[in-house]
């Protein structure tokens, strides 16, 4: 009976990820996040939708977090472990700074997150995958830097931009069309909103801007002055004036 009616409850059912992308049924998953370098630092953005299979788990999940004054992490994958990983990274970096009297170097922070992702590998093999993006401002080199990770904890620095999650393919394709190293802060914001909107158009698990509910992506930028969140008002105004208006269909004969 267990084999026929509830096969997911068998002890062997968790020996490998589920067939539909490796996700355990009933576990909320965050979807699309991205990061990019711009002239003065880095920008990181994430949509707000979390899904449980084909169902909406949350429409206002936060997926981008500051880990200290000059670094950010974006989470994609199983929501519970991902949020906990972001929280623990922030705590460990705070602890290091209190003990040593100075913050850890940016690359050291990226290595610390790599260790956490690697420690999550047994859970990832059961379907609780966490694949973050880490970015920040390197005060020694005076540039923005970002890293992507694989499920084993492998860490890879990207020179331009990166995206993670179910809509990452579409977000990367969108970023590829317009990214350049001299982007201003305002231009980077427009590009991030365009990329998330493109991803939400093609991927049902990615949430775009919801003007009716007043739900907007969480977006931070990190420069020499520190990590700062874009205000909801600025995101809304930029979306209406630079993204939504460009997507309006042109009337026939216009």
N, C-alpha and C positions, 0 to 999 in steps of 0.2 A: 504493500500500500504506500509506504514512504517513497519507494522508487517511482511509482506511477503518479501519485497525487502531489507530493512535495519533494521532488528530487533535490532541490537546493538545500534541504535540511540534512541530507546524508553527510556523514563525517568526511567522505572523500570529495564532497562538492566544493570545499574550499582549498583543495590541494592545488588548484590552478585558477587563474582569473576566469571570469565568466566569458562566454563566447562573444558577447556583444560589446567588445571593446575592453573587457577586463573589469567591469564595474559590478560591485555587489548590489543586488536589488535593494531599494529602500535607503541607500546611503546618498545623501545630497552631494552633488558635485558642482564645483565652480567651473566656469567655462573659459572665457577668452580674456587674456591679459596681454599687454605688450609694453615694450620699453624702447626708447630710441635716444641716441645722442643728439644734441643740438649745440649751437655755437657756445653757449655758456654752461652747459652741463648735460643732465639727462632728464627725460620725462618718462613717467610710468603711468599707465592707465589700465583700468579693468572695468568690464561691464558689471552689472549688478545681479544677473540672473543665476540662480542655482537650480539644478534639475535633479529629479529622482527618476531615472529612466525616461519615460515619455511625459512625466508630470513635472509641474513647476513646484519646486520646494521653497524658493524664496525669490522675490523680485527686487530685494534691496540688500543683497549680501555685499559686504566689503571685501575686496580681494587685493587691495594695495595698502601696505602698511609702512610707515616709517620705522626703521629699526634703531636708528639713533639720529643725531642731528644732521648727518651727511650721507645717509644711505637708506635705501628702500627695498622692499621685497614684494613681489606679486605672486599670488598663489593660484595654481590650477590643479585640479584633481579632486580627490576626496576631501570634502569641506572640513570635516572635523579634524583629521590629522594635519591638514594644511594650515588651518588657523592656529592650531596648537604649535606647529613648527615656527610660524611667524612670531608668536608670542614668546616662545622659548629663546629664539634668536635675539630678540630685543633684550630679554632679561640677561642672557649671557654676555652681551656686549656691554650692558650697564655694569654688570659685575666686574668685568675685565677692567673697565675704566676706573672703577672705584678702587680696585686692588693695585693697579699699575700707575694710576695717577694721570693717565693719558689714554685716548681712544686707540683701539686696534687699527692698524693700517687697513685700507679698503680691501686689499687683496687677502689679508688675513680674515676679514669678515666673510668674504666669498668662500674661503676655505672652510670656515666654521659651518656655513650653511651646507657645503658639500658633505661634511661629516654627518650632519643631521639627515640629509636625504639618503645617504648610504645606510644609516642606522634604521631607516624606514623600509629597507628592502624586503625583509620578511613579510611585513604588512602589504607591501606593494605586490608581492607574489600571490597574495590572497585577494587582490583587487583594489586595495586601498592605496592607489598610486598618488603621489604628490610630485609635481614637476614645476618648481618655482622659477622665477627670474629674479636676479639680484642686480641692483644698480646703485650707483652713488657718485659722489664727487670726490676725486682723488686730490686731496689738498697738497700732497707732495708734488705730483705731476701737473696739477692745476688743469685737469681735464675731467670730463664725465666718462665713466666706464660702466660696462654692463656684462653680465654673464648669464648663460643658459646652462641647464643641468639635464642629465638623463636620469633614468630611474635608479641607476646603480650609484649615483652620486658623482658621476663624471661632470667636470666643470669646464666650460668652454667660453672664452671671452669673445664677444662680438664687437666689431668695430663700428657698426652702423645701427642696427635695430634687431629686435627679436620679438617673437610672439609665442604664446603657449596656450594650450587648451583646444577644445573641439573646433573653434573657429579660427585657429591660428594660421592655417593655410591661406585663408581669404584675407586675413589681416596683413600677413606678410606681403601678399601680392599687391595690396593697396599701398602699403608703405613703400614698396619697391618703386612704384611709379613716380613718387614725388619727393622722396627723401634726398637731402643733400647735407653735407657737413656744416654749412653756414646757416642752417635754419635758425630763425629767431624763436624766442619763447612763444610768441603769438602764432607763428607759422607751425610750430611743433604741436600746439594745441589743436589747430585746425586739422592737421594730418592725423593725429590720434583719433579725433572724432570721426573723420572720414573712414579710417581703417575699421573702427568698431562698428560703424554703420554698415559698411560693406560686409563685414563678417556676419552681422545679424540678418542681413538680407539673404545670405546663403546657408547659414547654419541655424537650425531651429533651437539649439541649446545656447545661443548667444543672445543676450538682451541688448537692444539698441536704446537710443534715447526715447523715453516715454513722456511726451509732452502732456498727455491727459492726466497721468498719475503724478507727474512732476518727478520722475525718476531719471537721474543722469549718472553717467559713469563717474567713478572715483578717479581723479587724476592729480598726480603730484609732479612737481619739478624739483630738481635738486641741483644747486649751484654752489659757488663759494660761500654764499650767504646762508646756506642750509636747505633743508627739505621743507617745502611749503605746498600746501594743498590749494588747488584752484578753487575759487568760490563757486557755488552753484550758480550765482548770477552771471559770472563770466562765462561759464560753460554754456549756460542756456543762451546767452546773447550770441556767443560765437557760433553755436549750432544753428540758430535761427538765421543769422546773417551770412554765414559762410558755407554751411553744409546743406541745410534743408532747402534753401532757395536755389541752390545749384541742381537739386534733384527734382524740382517741379517740372512736370511735363510741359513741353511747348505746344501751345494750341495750334491745331491744323490751320495752315494759311498765314500763321504769324510771321 
